[in-house]
Amino acid sequence: MKGNSHFILQLLRRTFPTAALVQLFVVALVLFAYRVKFTLVSCFGEERLPNG
């Protein structure tokens, strides 16, 4: 099983360039941050959060 997942990782690395993977990761991170901020705003209200 471990060797199989390693093979899949190698295949993914060959298929997608590292830059594309990093870009995808950054997009996911930004979306996650927005989701967390939205949750905080809905819980505590906008005025309690610092600007940014």
N, C-alpha and C positions, 0 to 999 in steps of 0.2 A: 504494500500500500504506500509506503514511504517513497519507494522508487517511482511509483506511478505519479504521485503528486509532484515529484521533482521533474519528471518528464513533461508534465503539463506546464510547470513553471518555465522550463526551457522553451517550450513551444510558444508560450505567451510572450516571452522575451524576444523571440525571433519575429513574432507576428507584429507586436506593437513596439515601436521605438521607446526608449527610456523617456524621452521628452514628452511623448503623448501620455505615458503613464503618470508622469509627474503632473501634467496639466489636468488629467482626470482626477488625481488625488487632491489637487488644489481646489478644483471646482466642488468636489464632494465636501471638502473641509469648509469652504465658504457657505455652502448650502446648510451644513450642519450648524455653523455659527449663527446664521440667520434664524434657523429653527429654534435654537436655544434662546436667542435674544427675544424672539417672538413669544416663546413660552414664559420668559421672565417678565416681559411687558404685560402679558395677559394675567399673570399672577400678582404682580406687585404694582402695576401701573407705570406709565411712562415717566412721570415726574420724579420717581425715586431712582431711576437709572441715570448714571452720568452720560453726558453726550459723547458720541463716538461710535 
